[in-house]
Protein backbone atom coordinates (compact mmCIF):
# COMPACT_ATOMS: atom_id res chain seq x y z
CA UNK A 1 0.00 0.00 0.00
CA UNK A 2 2.79 2.46 0.94
CA UNK A 3 4.78 1.60 -2.20
CA UNK A 4 1.66 2.18 -4.31
CA UNK A 5 1.16 5.62 -2.72
CA UNK A 6 4.80 6.48 -3.41
CA UNK A 7 4.48 5.53 -7.07
CA UNK A 8 1.17 7.39 -7.37
CA UNK A 9 3.03 10.56 -6.43
CA UNK A 10 6.31 9.92 -8.29
CA UNK A 11 4.96 8.78 -11.68
CA UNK A 12 2.90 11.94 -12.46
CA UNK A 13 5.86 14.09 -11.40
CA UNK A 14 8.24 12.34 -13.78
CA UNK A 15 5.78 12.04 -16.65
CA UNK A 16 4.90 15.74 -16.47
CA UNK A 17 8.57 16.66 -16.93
CA UNK A 18 9.54 14.23 -19.70
CA UNK A 19 9.36 15.26 -23.40
CA UNK A 20 6.55 12.87 -24.35
CA UNK A 21 5.23 13.83 -27.83
CA UNK A 22 1.56 13.11 -27.18
CA UNK A 23 1.55 14.75 -23.77
CA UNK A 24 -0.35 18.04 -23.97
CA UNK A 25 0.40 21.14 -21.95
CA UNK A 26 -2.82 20.61 -20.03
CA UNK A 27 -1.78 17.08 -18.99
CA UNK A 28 1.59 18.34 -17.74
CA UNK A 29 -0.14 21.06 -15.78
CA UNK A 30 -2.64 18.67 -14.18
CA UNK A 31 0.04 16.06 -13.45
CA UNK A 32 2.07 18.53 -11.39
CA UNK A 33 -0.98 19.66 -9.45
CA UNK A 34 -2.04 16.08 -8.74
CA UNK A 35 1.41 14.94 -7.58
CA UNK A 36 2.19 17.88 -5.28
CA UNK A 37 -1.39 18.08 -4.04
CA UNK A 38 -1.55 14.37 -3.18
CA UNK A 39 1.88 14.41 -1.51
CA UNK A 40 1.00 17.49 0.52
CA UNK A 41 -2.36 16.07 1.52
CA UNK A 42 -0.88 12.74 2.63
CA UNK A 43 1.93 14.37 4.62
CA UNK A 44 -0.48 16.78 6.27
CA UNK A 45 -3.47 14.55 6.99
CA UNK A 46 -2.24 10.95 7.01
CA UNK A 47 1.58 10.78 7.02
CA UNK A 48 1.73 7.29 8.53
CA UNK A 49 0.04 5.86 5.43
CA UNK A 50 2.81 7.21 3.27
CA UNK A 51 5.87 6.69 5.48
CA UNK A 52 4.97 3.93 7.95
CA UNK A 53 7.02 1.40 5.99
CA UNK A 54 10.19 3.50 6.33
CA UNK A 55 10.52 2.96 10.09
CA UNK A 56 10.68 0.06 12.50
CA UNK A 57 8.03 0.70 15.08
CA UNK A 58 5.02 2.92 15.27
CA UNK A 59 4.78 6.61 14.57
CA UNK A 60 3.66 8.55 17.55
CA UNK A 61 1.77 11.80 17.30
CA UNK A 62 4.82 14.08 17.21
CA UNK A 63 6.32 12.26 14.23
CA UNK A 64 3.12 12.68 12.25
CA UNK A 65 2.76 16.30 13.33
CA UNK A 66 6.31 17.20 12.22
CA UNK A 67 5.66 15.90 8.72
CA UNK A 68 2.51 18.01 8.42
CA UNK A 69 4.71 21.12 8.19
CA UNK A 70 6.43 19.60 5.16
CA UNK A 71 3.09 18.80 3.53
CA UNK A 72 2.05 22.45 3.67
CA UNK A 73 4.81 23.40 1.20
CA UNK A 74 3.71 20.81 -1.35
CA UNK A 75 0.12 21.99 -1.05
CA UNK A 76 1.32 25.55 -1.66
CA UNK A 77 3.25 24.48 -4.77
CA UNK A 78 0.15 22.72 -6.12
CA UNK A 79 -2.00 25.80 -5.41
CA UNK A 80 0.44 28.15 -7.16
CA UNK A 81 0.67 25.95 -10.27
CA UNK A 82 -3.13 25.71 -10.39
CA UNK A 83 -3.49 29.49 -10.04
CA UNK A 84 -0.84 30.20 -12.68
CA UNK A 85 -2.44 27.92 -15.24
CA UNK A 86 -0.87 25.98 -18.13
CA UNK A 87 2.20 27.40 -19.79
CA UNK A 88 5.67 28.43 -18.85
CA UNK A 89 6.38 28.66 -15.14
CA UNK A 90 9.64 30.60 -15.36
CA UNK A 91 13.08 29.01 -15.18
CA UNK A 92 14.00 31.03 -12.11
CA UNK A 93 11.00 29.78 -10.11
CA UNK A 94 11.67 26.22 -11.28
CA UNK A 95 15.25 26.62 -10.05
CA UNK A 96 13.95 27.64 -6.62
CA UNK A 97 11.95 24.41 -6.39
CA UNK A 98 14.95 22.49 -7.71
CA UNK A 99 17.08 23.78 -4.83
CA UNK A 100 14.52 22.67 -2.26
CA UNK A 101 14.19 19.24 -3.87
CA UNK A 102 17.96 18.79 -3.85
CA UNK A 103 18.37 19.68 -0.18
CA UNK A 104 15.37 17.53 0.81
CA UNK A 105 16.94 14.53 -0.94
CA UNK A 106 20.33 15.35 0.52
CA UNK A 107 18.89 15.52 4.02
CA UNK A 108 17.12 12.19 3.73
CA UNK A 109 20.14 10.46 2.19
CA UNK A 110 22.31 11.93 4.95
CA UNK A 111 19.85 10.59 7.51
CA UNK A 112 19.78 7.18 5.84
CA UNK A 113 23.54 7.03 6.16
CA UNK A 114 23.70 8.08 9.80
CA UNK A 115 20.51 6.65 11.24
CA UNK A 116 21.71 3.20 12.11
CA UNK A 117 20.88 0.94 15.00
CA UNK A 118 23.87 2.24 16.92
CA UNK A 119 23.49 5.93 16.32
CA UNK A 120 19.76 6.54 16.27
CA UNK A 121 17.75 7.20 19.37
CA UNK A 122 14.10 6.37 19.76
CA UNK A 123 13.10 5.23 16.28
CA UNK A 124 14.82 2.92 13.83
CA UNK A 125 14.67 3.23 10.05
CA UNK A 126 13.72 0.28 7.92
CA UNK A 127 15.37 -1.03 4.78
CA UNK A 128 12.75 0.78 2.72
CA UNK A 129 13.76 4.23 3.97
CA UNK A 130 16.28 4.71 1.16
CA UNK A 131 13.75 3.51 -1.43
CA UNK A 132 11.18 5.97 -0.13
CA UNK A 133 13.68 8.83 -0.29
CA UNK A 134 14.65 8.06 -3.89
CA UNK A 135 11.06 7.62 -5.05
CA UNK A 136 9.66 10.81 -3.48
CA UNK A 137 12.44 13.38 -3.27
CA UNK A 138 14.50 11.76 -6.04
CA UNK A 139 11.58 11.85 -8.47
CA UNK A 140 10.81 15.44 -7.51
CA UNK A 141 14.43 16.49 -8.07
CA UNK A 142 14.63 14.66 -11.41
CA UNK A 143 11.37 16.24 -12.57
CA UNK A 144 12.50 19.75 -11.67
CA UNK A 145 15.87 19.26 -13.38
CA UNK A 146 14.17 18.02 -16.56
CA UNK A 147 11.68 20.87 -16.41
CA UNK A 148 14.48 23.41 -15.85
CA UNK A 149 16.34 22.14 -18.92
CA UNK A 150 13.24 22.10 -21.12
CA UNK A 151 11.99 25.52 -20.03
CA UNK A 152 13.98 27.46 -22.58
CA UNK A 153 13.74 31.21 -22.68
CA UNK A 154 14.38 32.83 -26.04
CA UNK A 155 16.18 36.13 -26.46
CA UNK A 156 12.91 37.63 -27.73
CA UNK A 157 11.13 36.59 -24.52
CA UNK A 158 13.91 38.01 -22.36
CA UNK A 159 13.88 41.25 -24.35
CA UNK A 160 10.09 41.46 -24.13
CA UNK A 161 10.18 40.90 -20.36
CA UNK A 162 12.89 43.54 -19.97
CA UNK A 163 10.94 46.03 -22.06
CA UNK A 164 7.78 45.33 -20.07
CA UNK A 165 9.61 45.87 -16.78
CA UNK A 166 11.18 49.08 -18.10
CA UNK A 167 7.75 50.28 -19.22
CA UNK A 168 6.29 49.63 -15.77
CA UNK A 169 9.08 51.68 -14.20
CA UNK A 170 8.76 54.48 -16.76
CA UNK A 171 4.99 54.71 -16.37
CA UNK A 172 5.18 54.64 -12.58
CA UNK A 173 3.24 51.40 -12.28
CA UNK A 174 5.71 49.61 -10.02
CA UNK A 175 4.91 49.17 -6.35
CA UNK A 176 7.71 50.08 -3.91
CA UNK A 177 5.62 48.46 -1.19
CA UNK A 178 5.59 45.13 -3.03
CA UNK A 179 9.32 45.26 -3.80
CA UNK A 180 10.20 45.97 -0.19
CA UNK A 181 7.77 43.28 0.97
CA UNK A 182 9.40 40.70 -1.29
CA UNK A 183 12.88 41.64 -0.13
CA UNK A 184 11.78 41.38 3.51
CA UNK A 185 10.09 38.05 2.86
CA UNK A 186 13.22 36.69 1.18
CA UNK A 187 15.36 37.70 4.17
CA UNK A 188 12.95 36.09 6.66
CA UNK A 189 12.67 32.92 4.58
CA UNK A 190 16.44 32.57 4.35
CA UNK A 191 16.66 32.92 8.12
CA UNK A 192 14.01 30.22 8.56
CA UNK A 193 15.87 27.95 6.13
CA UNK A 194 19.23 28.50 7.82
CA UNK A 195 18.08 28.04 11.41
CA UNK A 196 15.94 24.95 10.77
CA UNK A 197 18.52 23.29 8.55
CA UNK A 198 21.62 24.07 10.63
CA UNK A 199 20.28 24.06 14.19
CA UNK A 200 17.34 21.62 14.38
CA UNK A 201 18.19 20.47 17.92
CA UNK A 202 18.15 24.02 19.30
CA UNK A 203 14.92 24.93 17.51
CA UNK A 204 13.00 21.83 18.60
CA UNK A 205 14.23 21.84 22.20
CA UNK A 206 13.12 25.44 22.50
CA UNK A 207 9.51 24.93 21.36
CA UNK A 208 8.71 21.25 22.08
CA UNK A 209 7.71 20.12 25.56
CA UNK A 210 10.62 18.60 27.49
CA UNK A 211 8.45 15.61 28.38
CA UNK A 212 8.41 14.54 24.73
CA UNK A 213 11.50 12.64 23.66
CA UNK A 214 13.11 13.95 20.51
CA UNK A 215 14.91 11.55 18.21
CA UNK A 216 16.90 11.81 15.00
CA UNK A 217 13.80 11.53 12.86
CA UNK A 218 12.48 14.74 14.37
CA UNK A 219 15.71 16.52 13.54
CA UNK A 220 15.68 15.11 10.01
CA UNK A 221 12.16 16.44 9.32
CA UNK A 222 13.14 19.78 10.82
CA UNK A 223 15.99 19.94 8.30
CA UNK A 224 13.60 18.99 5.48
CA UNK A 225 11.33 21.81 6.66
CA UNK A 226 14.30 24.19 6.44
CA UNK A 227 15.23 22.94 2.98
CA UNK A 228 11.70 23.66 1.73
CA UNK A 229 12.05 27.25 2.91
CA UNK A 230 14.56 27.77 0.10
CA UNK A 231 11.70 27.80 -2.42
CA UNK A 232 10.00 30.94 -1.03
CA UNK A 233 13.36 32.51 -0.15
CA UNK A 234 14.77 32.32 -3.66
CA UNK A 235 11.32 32.84 -5.19
CA UNK A 236 10.82 36.16 -3.39
CA UNK A 237 14.13 37.49 -4.68
CA UNK A 238 13.22 36.45 -8.21
CA UNK A 239 9.68 37.82 -7.98
CA UNK A 240 10.97 41.38 -7.47
CA UNK A 241 11.72 41.63 -11.20
CA UNK A 242 9.19 39.07 -12.44
CA UNK A 243 6.10 39.91 -14.55
CA UNK A 244 2.94 40.75 -12.56
CA UNK A 245 1.31 37.35 -13.22
CA UNK A 246 4.33 35.51 -11.79
CA UNK A 247 4.46 37.85 -8.81
CA UNK A 248 0.83 37.16 -8.01
CA UNK A 249 1.38 33.39 -8.29
CA UNK A 250 4.35 33.56 -5.93
CA UNK A 251 2.42 35.64 -3.42
CA UNK A 252 -0.35 33.04 -3.44
CA UNK A 253 2.17 30.29 -2.72
CA UNK A 254 3.58 32.28 0.19
CA UNK A 255 0.09 32.94 1.51
CA UNK A 256 -0.84 29.24 1.48
CA UNK A 257 2.40 28.33 3.30
CA UNK A 258 1.93 30.92 6.02
CA UNK A 259 -1.74 30.14 6.60
CA UNK A 260 -0.93 26.43 6.78
CA UNK A 261 1.91 26.97 9.25
CA UNK A 262 -0.25 29.21 11.42
CA UNK A 263 -3.06 26.62 11.48
CA UNK A 264 -0.58 23.90 12.44
CA UNK A 265 0.77 26.12 15.23
CA UNK A 266 -2.75 26.50 16.59
CA UNK A 267 -3.41 22.75 16.25
CA UNK A 268 -0.17 21.77 17.95
CA UNK A 269 -0.41 24.31 20.76
CA UNK A 270 -4.04 23.96 21.79
CA UNK A 271 -5.30 20.66 20.32
CA UNK A 272 -2.55 18.05 20.72
CA UNK A 273 -0.53 20.15 23.17
CA UNK A 274 3.02 19.34 22.02
CA UNK A 275 4.51 22.84 22.32
CA UNK A 276 6.10 24.43 25.36
CA UNK A 277 5.24 27.93 26.62
CA UNK A 278 8.26 29.22 24.69
CA UNK A 279 6.35 28.42 21.51
CA UNK A 280 4.22 31.53 21.98
CA UNK A 281 7.03 33.56 20.37
CA UNK A 282 7.05 31.39 17.26
CA UNK A 283 3.25 31.49 17.23
CA UNK A 284 3.21 35.31 17.28
CA UNK A 285 5.82 35.50 14.53
CA UNK A 286 3.78 33.10 12.40
CA UNK A 287 0.63 35.16 13.00
CA UNK A 288 2.36 38.39 12.04
CA UNK A 289 3.87 36.74 8.97
CA UNK A 290 0.47 35.38 7.93
CA UNK A 291 -1.28 38.76 8.26
CA UNK A 292 1.59 40.37 6.36
CA UNK A 293 1.16 37.98 3.42
CA UNK A 294 -2.63 38.23 3.43
CA UNK A 295 -2.34 42.01 3.18
CA UNK A 296 0.32 41.87 0.47
CA UNK A 297 -1.51 39.30 -1.64
CA UNK A 298 -4.92 40.97 -1.66
CA UNK A 299 -3.47 44.43 -2.04
CA UNK A 300 -1.51 43.37 -5.11
CA UNK A 301 -4.32 41.21 -6.47
CA UNK A 302 -6.72 44.15 -6.32
CA UNK A 303 -4.35 46.34 -8.32
CA UNK A 304 -3.58 43.55 -10.77
CA UNK A 305 -7.26 42.72 -11.31
CA UNK A 306 -8.10 46.38 -11.88
CA UNK A 307 -5.50 46.53 -14.63
CA UNK A 308 -6.88 43.42 -16.30
CA UNK A 309 -10.61 44.24 -16.17
CA UNK A 310 -10.49 46.39 -19.29
CA UNK A 311 -8.18 43.97 -21.06
CA UNK A 312 -10.37 40.96 -20.32
CA UNK A 313 -13.59 42.62 -21.41
CA UNK A 314 -11.98 43.71 -24.68
CA UNK A 315 -10.61 40.25 -25.37
CA UNK A 316 -13.97 38.55 -24.96
CA UNK A 317 -15.54 40.93 -27.46
CA UNK A 318 -13.12 39.99 -30.23
CA UNK A 319 -14.98 38.74 -33.24
CA UNK A 320 -14.95 34.95 -33.26
CA UNK A 321 -14.09 34.85 -36.96
CA UNK A 322 -10.80 36.59 -36.26
CA UNK A 323 -9.63 34.21 -33.56
CA UNK A 324 -11.00 30.94 -34.86
CA UNK A 325 -7.50 29.71 -35.62
CA UNK A 326 -6.55 30.21 -31.97
CA UNK A 327 -9.56 28.33 -30.63
CA UNK A 328 -10.09 25.12 -32.61
CA UNK A 329 -11.94 23.57 -29.70
CA UNK A 330 -14.55 26.32 -29.74
CA UNK A 331 -13.91 27.32 -26.12
CA UNK A 332 -12.83 30.76 -27.20
CA UNK A 333 -13.27 32.57 -23.92
CA UNK A 334 -10.97 30.31 -21.92
CA UNK A 335 -8.40 29.80 -24.65
CA UNK A 336 -8.09 33.49 -25.52
CA UNK A 337 -7.78 34.41 -21.86
CA UNK A 338 -5.08 31.76 -21.37
CA UNK A 339 -3.16 32.96 -24.40
CA UNK A 340 -3.34 36.55 -23.17
CA UNK A 341 -2.13 35.61 -19.69
CA UNK A 342 0.98 34.16 -21.29
CA UNK A 343 1.51 37.23 -23.46
CA UNK A 344 1.12 35.24 -26.67
CA UNK A 345 -1.81 36.90 -28.45
CA UNK A 346 -1.28 37.24 -32.19
CA UNK A 347 -4.64 38.60 -33.30
CA UNK A 348 -6.23 41.70 -34.75
CA UNK A 349 -9.17 42.73 -32.60
CA UNK A 350 -12.16 45.02 -32.91
CA UNK A 351 -14.29 45.23 -29.73
CA UNK A 352 -17.94 45.47 -30.64
CA UNK A 353 -18.83 47.44 -27.50
CA UNK A 354 -16.56 50.37 -28.28
CA UNK A 355 -15.82 52.85 -31.01
CA UNK A 356 -12.11 52.21 -30.54
CA UNK A 357 -10.32 50.10 -33.13
CA UNK A 358 -7.49 47.93 -31.85
CA UNK A 359 -4.98 47.13 -34.56
CA UNK A 360 -1.49 45.74 -34.56
CA UNK A 361 1.10 47.82 -36.38
CA UNK A 362 4.14 46.92 -38.42
CA UNK A 363 6.59 46.90 -35.55
CA UNK A 364 9.12 44.30 -34.29
CA UNK A 365 7.71 41.37 -32.23
CA UNK A 366 6.55 42.49 -28.84
CA UNK A 367 5.58 46.00 -29.87
CA UNK A 368 2.03 47.14 -30.43
CA UNK A 369 -0.17 50.10 -31.18
CA UNK A 370 -3.72 50.66 -30.00
CA UNK A 371 -5.58 53.46 -31.70
CA UNK A 372 -7.87 55.50 -29.54
CA UNK A 373 -6.36 54.43 -26.20
CA UNK A 374 -3.86 56.69 -24.39
CA UNK A 375 -0.36 55.28 -24.06
CA UNK A 376 -0.51 55.42 -20.27
CA UNK A 377 -3.79 53.52 -20.14
CA UNK A 378 -3.58 50.33 -18.07
CA UNK A 379 -5.16 48.41 -20.92
CA UNK A 380 -1.94 48.57 -22.91
CA UNK A 381 0.20 46.86 -20.29
CA UNK A 382 -2.09 43.86 -20.00
CA UNK A 383 -2.83 43.14 -23.65
CA UNK A 384 0.19 42.69 -25.87
CA UNK A 385 -1.13 41.88 -29.33
CA UNK A 386 2.22 40.43 -30.23
CA UNK A 387 3.08 40.04 -33.86
CA UNK A 388 5.60 37.53 -35.16
CA UNK A 389 7.87 38.41 -38.06
CA UNK A 390 5.84 36.24 -40.42
CA UNK A 391 2.64 38.04 -39.48
CA UNK A 392 4.31 41.43 -39.73
CA UNK A 393 5.42 40.57 -43.26
CA UNK A 394 1.95 39.39 -44.25
CA UNK A 395 0.36 42.57 -42.87
CA UNK A 396 2.92 44.78 -44.62
CA UNK A 397 2.45 43.10 -47.99
CA UNK A 398 -1.31 43.32 -47.65
CA UNK A 399 -1.19 47.06 -47.01
CA UNK A 400 1.33 47.74 -49.79
CA UNK A 401 -0.84 45.82 -52.25
CA UNK A 402 -3.90 47.84 -51.17
CA UNK A 403 -2.15 51.22 -51.49
CA UNK A 404 -0.01 50.55 -54.59
CA UNK A 405 -1.76 47.86 -56.66
CA UNK A 406 -0.08 49.11 -59.86
CA UNK A 407 3.39 48.68 -58.44
CA UNK A 408 2.87 45.49 -56.49
CA UNK A 409 3.44 41.95 -57.76
CA UNK A 410 3.65 39.12 -55.23
CA UNK A 411 5.91 36.46 -56.75
CA UNK A 412 6.19 34.15 -53.71
CA UNK A 413 5.14 34.21 -50.08
CA UNK A 414 8.27 36.13 -49.10
CA UNK A 415 9.21 37.66 -52.44
CA UNK A 416 7.67 40.72 -54.00
CA UNK A 417 8.40 42.69 -57.15
CA UNK A 418 7.76 46.44 -57.35
CA UNK A 419 7.64 48.00 -60.84
CA UNK A 420 7.72 51.76 -61.47
CA UNK A 421 6.60 52.66 -65.03
CA UNK A 422 8.97 50.10 -66.60
CA UNK A 423 11.90 52.30 -65.59
CA UNK A 424 12.77 50.73 -62.24
CA UNK A 425 12.10 47.27 -60.92
CA UNK A 426 12.80 46.39 -57.31
CA UNK A 427 12.71 42.68 -56.38
CA UNK A 428 12.65 42.17 -52.61
CA UNK A 429 13.13 38.95 -50.65
CA UNK A 430 11.99 39.05 -47.02
CA UNK A 431 14.10 36.86 -44.67
CA UNK A 432 12.26 34.88 -41.94
CA UNK A 433 13.52 37.25 -39.23
CA UNK A 434 12.56 40.46 -41.06
CA UNK A 435 11.79 43.10 -39.83
CA UNK A 436 12.92 42.44 -36.25
CA UNK A 437 16.52 41.48 -37.03
CA UNK A 438 17.53 41.09 -40.67
CA UNK A 439 17.11 43.57 -43.54
CA UNK A 440 15.29 42.56 -46.74
CA UNK A 441 17.45 41.52 -49.69
CA UNK A 442 16.72 43.51 -52.82
CA UNK A 443 17.75 43.48 -56.48
CA UNK A 444 17.55 46.79 -58.31
CA UNK A 445 16.93 46.63 -62.05
CA UNK A 446 17.02 50.00 -63.85
CA UNK A 447 18.61 49.72 -67.32
CA UNK A 448 17.47 53.19 -68.37
CA UNK A 449 19.40 54.91 -65.58
CA UNK A 450 22.99 56.02 -65.74
CA UNK A 451 25.51 54.31 -63.47
CA UNK A 452 25.69 57.34 -61.19
CA UNK A 453 21.92 57.53 -60.93
CA UNK A 454 21.68 53.81 -60.15
CA UNK A 455 24.32 54.08 -57.45
CA UNK A 456 22.60 57.11 -55.99
CA UNK A 457 19.25 55.30 -55.82
CA UNK A 458 20.84 52.26 -54.20
CA UNK A 459 22.49 54.50 -51.61
CA UNK A 460 19.14 56.17 -50.88
CA UNK A 461 17.51 52.76 -50.31
CA UNK A 462 20.27 51.70 -47.95
CA UNK A 463 20.10 55.00 -46.09
CA UNK A 464 16.34 54.67 -45.73
CA UNK A 465 16.71 51.22 -44.17
CA UNK A 466 19.33 52.42 -41.70
CA UNK A 467 16.90 55.10 -40.56
CA UNK A 468 14.17 52.50 -39.98
CA UNK A 469 16.04 49.47 -38.60
CA UNK A 470 13.63 47.03 -36.97
CA UNK A 471 10.59 48.43 -38.81
CA UNK A 472 8.96 47.45 -42.12
CA UNK A 473 10.69 49.28 -44.93
CA UNK A 474 8.78 48.61 -48.17
CA UNK A 475 6.57 51.68 -47.86
CA UNK A 476 9.58 53.92 -47.23
CA UNK A 477 11.40 52.40 -50.22
CA UNK A 478 8.43 53.05 -52.50
CA UNK A 479 8.39 56.68 -51.39
CA UNK A 480 12.14 56.95 -52.03
CA UNK A 481 11.83 55.55 -55.55
CA UNK A 482 8.77 57.63 -56.51
CA UNK A 483 10.45 60.83 -55.32
CA UNK A 484 13.63 59.82 -57.14
CA UNK A 485 11.67 59.42 -60.38
CA UNK A 486 9.93 62.76 -59.87
CA UNK A 487 13.25 64.50 -59.42
CA UNK A 488 14.61 62.70 -62.44
CA UNK A 489 11.74 63.95 -64.62
CA UNK A 490 12.45 67.51 -63.59
CA UNK A 491 16.23 67.20 -64.05
CA UNK A 492 17.17 64.22 -66.26
CA UNK A 493 20.85 64.97 -65.92
CA UNK A 494 20.81 64.82 -62.14
CA UNK A 495 23.20 62.15 -60.84
CA UNK A 496 24.44 63.18 -57.45
CA UNK A 497 22.06 64.90 -55.08
CA UNK A 498 18.34 64.51 -54.54
CA UNK A 499 16.63 65.83 -51.48
CA UNK A 500 14.18 62.99 -50.68
CA UNK A 501 13.29 64.04 -47.17
CA UNK A 502 9.82 65.53 -46.65
CA UNK A 503 11.18 68.40 -44.60
CA UNK A 504 10.85 71.02 -47.32
CA UNK A 505 8.29 72.05 -49.91
CA UNK A 506 9.34 73.59 -53.25
CA UNK A 507 10.16 71.94 -56.57
CA UNK A 508 12.87 69.90 -54.76
CA UNK A 509 12.38 70.83 -51.15
CA UNK A 510 9.45 71.37 -48.77
CA UNK A 511 11.01 74.17 -46.75
CA UNK A 512 11.15 76.89 -49.37
CA UNK A 513 7.63 76.93 -50.82
CA UNK A 514 6.59 80.60 -50.96
CA UNK A 515 3.63 81.92 -49.06
CA UNK A 516 1.86 82.32 -52.40
CA UNK A 517 2.04 79.12 -54.47
CA UNK A 518 3.18 79.97 -57.99
CA UNK A 519 2.37 77.65 -60.88
CA UNK A 520 2.14 78.12 -64.60
CA UNK A 521 -1.39 78.79 -65.78
CA UNK A 522 -2.79 80.12 -69.03
CA UNK A 523 -4.10 83.18 -67.23
CA UNK A 524 -2.77 84.68 -64.01
CA UNK A 525 -5.73 86.91 -63.40
CA UNK A 526 -7.82 84.00 -62.08
CA UNK A 527 -5.08 82.50 -59.96
CA UNK A 528 -6.22 82.41 -56.33
CA UNK A 529 -4.04 83.71 -53.56
CA UNK A 530 -2.98 80.76 -51.37
CA UNK A 531 -1.10 81.16 -48.11
CA UNK A 532 0.89 78.31 -46.63
CA UNK A 533 1.63 77.72 -42.97
CA UNK A 534 4.71 76.38 -41.28
CA UNK A 535 5.77 72.75 -41.54
CA UNK A 536 5.13 70.48 -38.57
CA UNK A 537 6.83 67.07 -38.22
CA UNK A 538 6.09 64.26 -35.80
CA UNK A 539 7.51 60.72 -35.96
CA UNK A 540 8.53 61.02 -39.59
CA UNK A 541 5.14 62.35 -40.69
CA UNK A 542 5.08 65.89 -42.06
CA UNK A 543 2.07 68.24 -41.98
CA UNK A 544 1.45 71.62 -43.60
CA UNK A 545 -1.68 73.76 -43.79
CA UNK A 546 -2.83 76.03 -46.64
CA UNK A 547 -5.58 78.67 -46.67
CA UNK A 548 -7.29 80.69 -49.38
CA UNK A 549 -10.29 82.98 -49.73
CA UNK A 550 -13.09 81.49 -51.83
CA UNK A 551 -16.56 82.64 -52.83
CA UNK A 552 -17.85 79.68 -54.81
CA UNK A 553 -17.33 76.00 -55.40
CA UNK A 554 -15.56 76.84 -58.65
CA UNK A 555 -12.96 78.82 -56.70
CA UNK A 556 -12.58 75.89 -54.30
CA UNK A 557 -11.72 73.62 -57.23
CA UNK A 558 -9.26 76.18 -58.60
CA UNK A 559 -7.47 76.36 -55.23
CA UNK A 560 -7.20 72.57 -55.10
CA UNK A 561 -5.98 72.46 -58.68
CA UNK A 562 -3.28 75.05 -57.98
CA UNK A 563 -2.10 73.21 -54.89
CA UNK A 564 -1.95 69.84 -56.59
CA UNK A 565 -0.05 71.27 -59.51
CA UNK A 566 2.88 71.33 -57.12
CA UNK A 567 4.54 67.91 -57.28
CA UNK A 568 5.21 67.68 -53.57
CA UNK A 569 1.66 68.51 -52.57
CA UNK A 570 0.27 66.20 -55.24
CA UNK A 571 2.35 63.34 -53.81
CA UNK A 572 1.16 63.94 -50.24
CA UNK A 573 -0.44 60.90 -48.66
CA UNK A 574 -3.51 62.93 -47.67
CA UNK A 575 -4.77 66.38 -48.67
CA UNK A 576 -7.62 66.95 -46.23
CA UNK A 577 -9.73 70.03 -46.71
CA UNK A 578 -12.81 71.82 -45.45
CA UNK A 579 -14.45 74.94 -46.85
CA UNK A 580 -17.31 77.31 -46.08
CA UNK A 581 -18.85 79.43 -48.83
CA UNK A 582 -21.81 81.84 -48.67
CA UNK A 583 -23.35 82.11 -52.13
CA UNK A 584 -26.27 83.99 -53.63
CA UNK A 585 -28.81 82.46 -55.99
CA UNK A 586 -32.06 83.96 -57.21
CA UNK A 587 -31.62 86.79 -54.78
CA UNK A 588 -31.29 84.48 -51.78
CA UNK A 589 -28.19 83.79 -49.71
CA UNK A 590 -27.42 80.25 -48.76
CA UNK A 591 -24.50 78.51 -47.03
CA UNK A 592 -22.38 75.79 -48.67
CA UNK A 593 -20.16 73.85 -46.25
CA UNK A 594 -18.29 70.73 -47.29
CA UNK A 595 -15.20 68.70 -46.41
CA UNK A 596 -13.12 65.78 -47.71
CA UNK A 597 -10.96 63.28 -45.80
CA UNK A 598 -8.81 62.06 -48.72
CA UNK A 599 -8.25 58.77 -46.89
CA UNK A 600 -7.65 60.24 -43.43
CA UNK A 601 -10.98 59.06 -42.06
CA UNK A 602 -12.63 61.42 -39.61
CA UNK A 603 -10.19 64.32 -40.04
CA UNK A 604 -12.15 66.73 -42.26
CA UNK A 605 -15.33 66.87 -40.09
CA UNK A 606 -13.16 68.00 -37.20
CA UNK A 607 -11.68 70.72 -39.40
CA UNK A 608 -15.17 71.82 -40.39
CA UNK A 609 -16.22 71.94 -36.76
CA UNK A 610 -13.30 74.25 -36.00
CA UNK A 611 -14.25 76.60 -38.85
CA UNK A 612 -17.85 76.69 -37.67
CA UNK A 613 -16.82 77.27 -34.05
CA UNK A 614 -14.56 80.15 -35.11
CA UNK A 615 -17.42 81.46 -37.32
CA UNK A 616 -14.99 81.68 -40.22
CA UNK A 617 -16.68 81.91 -43.61
CA UNK A 618 -15.60 82.33 -47.23
CA UNK A 619 -12.46 80.22 -46.96
CA UNK A 620 -10.91 76.82 -47.63
CA UNK A 621 -8.31 75.18 -45.42
CA UNK A 622 -6.22 72.29 -46.76
CA UNK A 623 -3.91 70.25 -44.54
CA UNK A 624 -1.38 68.07 -46.39
CA UNK A 625 0.15 65.07 -44.69
CA UNK A 626 3.17 63.10 -45.87
CA UNK A 627 3.03 59.77 -44.04
CA UNK A 628 6.40 58.59 -42.70
CA UNK A 629 5.61 54.96 -41.96
CA UNK A 630 4.76 55.27 -38.24
CA UNK A 631 1.17 55.40 -37.03
CA UNK A 632 0.39 58.48 -34.96
CA UNK A 633 -2.98 57.35 -33.67
CA UNK A 634 -5.21 60.09 -32.25
CA UNK A 635 -2.28 62.49 -32.29
CA UNK A 636 -2.74 63.01 -36.04
CA UNK A 637 -6.19 64.55 -35.44
CA UNK A 638 -4.78 66.83 -32.77
CA UNK A 639 -2.05 68.01 -35.15
CA UNK A 640 -4.49 68.60 -38.02
CA UNK A 641 -6.86 70.52 -35.75
CA UNK A 642 -4.08 72.68 -34.34
CA UNK A 643 -2.73 73.53 -37.79
CA UNK A 644 -6.24 74.41 -38.97
CA UNK A 645 -6.85 76.68 -36.00
CA UNK A 646 -3.44 78.38 -36.30
CA UNK A 647 -3.62 79.19 -40.01
CA UNK A 648 -7.15 80.59 -39.68
CA UNK A 649 -6.12 82.71 -36.70
CA UNK A 650 -2.95 83.98 -38.39
CA UNK A 651 -4.70 85.01 -41.63
CA UNK A 652 -7.87 86.96 -40.77
CA UNK A 653 -7.86 88.64 -44.20
CA UNK A 654 -8.64 85.28 -45.86
CA UNK A 655 -12.11 84.99 -44.38
CA UNK A 656 -15.01 86.93 -42.93
CA UNK A 657 -17.01 86.26 -39.79
CA UNK A 658 -20.55 84.89 -39.87
Order of alpha helices (4+ residues) and beta strands (2+ residues): alpha-alpha-alpha-beta-alpha-alpha-beta-alpha-alpha-alpha-alpha-alpha-alpha-alpha-alpha-alpha-alpha-alpha-beta-beta-beta-beta-alpha-alpha-beta-beta-beta-alpha-alpha-beta-beta-alpha-beta-beta-alpha-beta
